Amino acid sequence: MAEVKRNYDASGRREQARARRRAVVLAAQELFERDGFRATTIAAVARAAGVSAESVYKGFGTKAALAKDVFDLVLAGDDDPVPIAERPEARAVQAEADVRRKIALYVDGLARRQQRSAKVQILIRDGRHVDETLEDIWQKLLDERLTGMTMLARHLHESGQLRDGVDVDEVRDVLWTCTAVELYELLVLGRGWSLDRYAAWTARAITSAICP
């Protein structure tokens, strides 16, 4: 019985710690999006989350690192410790036999991730010009996206359904361009396109560039 109780207590403490961490990240997201990165202080985030500033520093290290955690949360849509590449929508793309349908499925998920994460991506991208602590975070976002686009490019190329002469590098660079937050910023935030229109256009652009 004592062993069961210890396991229960440990599980409960882990869930409480996870809930506190989630509260800090959500508070930071709200303040970053409302006030901007530079104007938001760790103390303000701590107050909004109902925790101490010391615990925020202990849990995240720096405000820039906290911004990366905000991005990761909004990109995934939750704080489950499951990589996006291993989630059901990614597995559906991998399982689909038709390459055009693969692209459409991927872009549908991309559009929803952009809708959740664009503001934070732009905040990090633009904020690095006034706060150098964000430079490494922005580069990390770029590196992670390039890795993801390289993996997707190889997967699409292995289907054998792309146009003659297109190689993995070209597919990667097409995906890299068409999945950039700048495209979402221009069409959805700037020109007022609906999410469905943006997704359909992006899927057509990718398909036209790499498919027969």
CORZI-V415402 format. One record per pair of residues at least 12 apart in sequence whose C-alpha atoms are under 10 Angstrom apart, sorted by the first residue. I is the first residue (numbers start at 1). J is the second residue. Records with the same first field share a line. If there is no record, write none. Layout:
I->J + J
This chain:
17->59
18->79 + 80
19->79
20->49 + 50 + 51 + 55 + 56
21->49 + 51 + 55 + 56 + 59 + 60 + 69 + 79
22->49 + 69 + 70 + 73 + 78 + 79
23->45 + 46 + 48 + 49 + 50 + 51
24->42 + 45 + 46 + 47 + 48 + 49 + 50 + 51 + 55 + 56 + 59 + 60 + 66 + 69 + 70
25->45 + 46 + 49 + 56 + 60 + 66 + 67 + 68 + 69 + 70 + 71 + 72 + 73 + 74 + 79
26->45 + 48 + 49 + 69 + 70 + 73 + 74
27->44 + 45 + 46 + 47 + 48 + 49 + 50 + 70
28->40 + 41 + 42 + 44 + 45 + 46 + 48 + 49 + 63 + 66 + 67 + 69 + 70
29->45 + 66 + 67 + 69 + 70 + 71 + 73 + 74 + 119 + 120
30->45 + 48 + 70
31->44 + 45 + 48
32->45 + 67 + 70 + 119 + 120 + 123 + 124
33->119 + 120 + 122 + 123
36->120 + 123 + 124 + 127
37->63 + 64 + 67 + 120 + 123 + 124 + 126 + 127 + 128 + 130 + 131 + 134
38->63 + 123 + 127 + 128 + 130 + 131
40->63
41->53 + 63
42->54 + 56 + 57 + 62 + 63 + 66
43->56 + 57
45->63
62->133
63->133 + 134
64->124 + 128 + 131 + 132 + 133 + 134 + 135 + 136 + 137 + 138
65->133 + 134 + 136 + 137
66->137
67->120 + 121 + 123 + 124 + 134 + 137 + 138
68->120 + 121 + 124 + 134 + 137 + 138 + 140 + 141
70->117 + 120 + 121
71->116 + 117 + 118 + 119 + 120 + 121 + 123 + 124 + 141
72->84 + 117 + 120 + 141
73->116 + 117
74->113 + 114 + 115 + 116 + 117 + 118 + 119 + 120 + 121
75->110 + 112 + 113 + 114 + 115 + 116 + 117 + 118 + 120 + 121
76->112 + 113 + 116 + 117
77->112 + 113 + 116 + 117
84->148
85->148 + 151 + 152
89->105 + 106 + 108 + 109
90->102 + 105 + 106 + 109
92->105 + 106
93->105 + 106 + 107 + 109 + 152 + 155 + 156
94->106 + 152 + 155 + 156
97->159 + 161
98->156 + 159 + 161
99->155 + 156 + 157 + 158 + 159 + 160 + 161 + 162 + 207 + 211
100->156 + 161 + 162 + 203 + 204 + 206 + 207 + 208 + 210 + 211
101->203 + 207
102->155 + 156 + 203 + 207
103->152 + 156 + 175 + 202 + 203 + 204 + 206 + 207
104->199 + 200 + 202 + 203 + 204 + 206 + 207
105->199 + 203
106->152 + 199 + 203
107->178 + 179 + 198 + 199 + 200 + 201 + 202 + 203 + 204 + 206
108->195 + 196 + 198 + 199 + 200 + 202 + 203
109->199
110->179 + 199 + 202
111->179 + 184 + 195 + 196 + 197 + 198 + 199 + 200 + 202
112->195 + 196 + 199
114->179 + 180 + 181 + 183 + 184 + 185 + 188 + 195
115->181 + 184 + 185 + 188 + 189 + 195
117->181
118->180 + 181 + 182 + 184 + 185 + 189
119->181 + 185 + 189
121->138 + 141 + 181 + 182
122->138 + 181 + 182 + 185
123->138
124->136 + 137 + 138 + 139 + 141
125->137 + 138 + 139 + 141 + 142 + 181
126->138
142->176 + 180
145->175 + 176 + 179 + 180
146->172 + 173 + 175 + 176
147->172 + 176
148->172 + 175 + 176
149->169 + 171 + 172 + 173 + 174 + 175 + 176 + 177 + 179
150->168 + 169 + 170 + 171 + 172 + 173 + 175 + 176
151->168 + 172
152->168 + 171 + 172 + 175
153->167 + 168 + 169 + 170 + 171 + 172 + 173 + 174 + 175 + 176
154->167 + 168 + 169 + 171 + 172
155->168
156->168 + 171 + 172 + 210 + 211
157->169 + 171 + 172 + 210
161->210 + 211 + 212
162->207 + 209 + 210 + 211 + 212
163->207 + 208 + 209 + 210 + 211 + 212
164->210 + 211 + 212
165->210
166->209 + 210 + 211 + 212
167->210
170->209 + 210
171->206 + 209 + 210 + 211
174->205 + 206 + 207 + 209 + 210
175->202 + 205 + 206 + 209 + 210
177->206
178->201 + 202 + 203 + 205 + 206
179->202 + 206
183->198 + 202
184->198 + 199 + 202
187->201
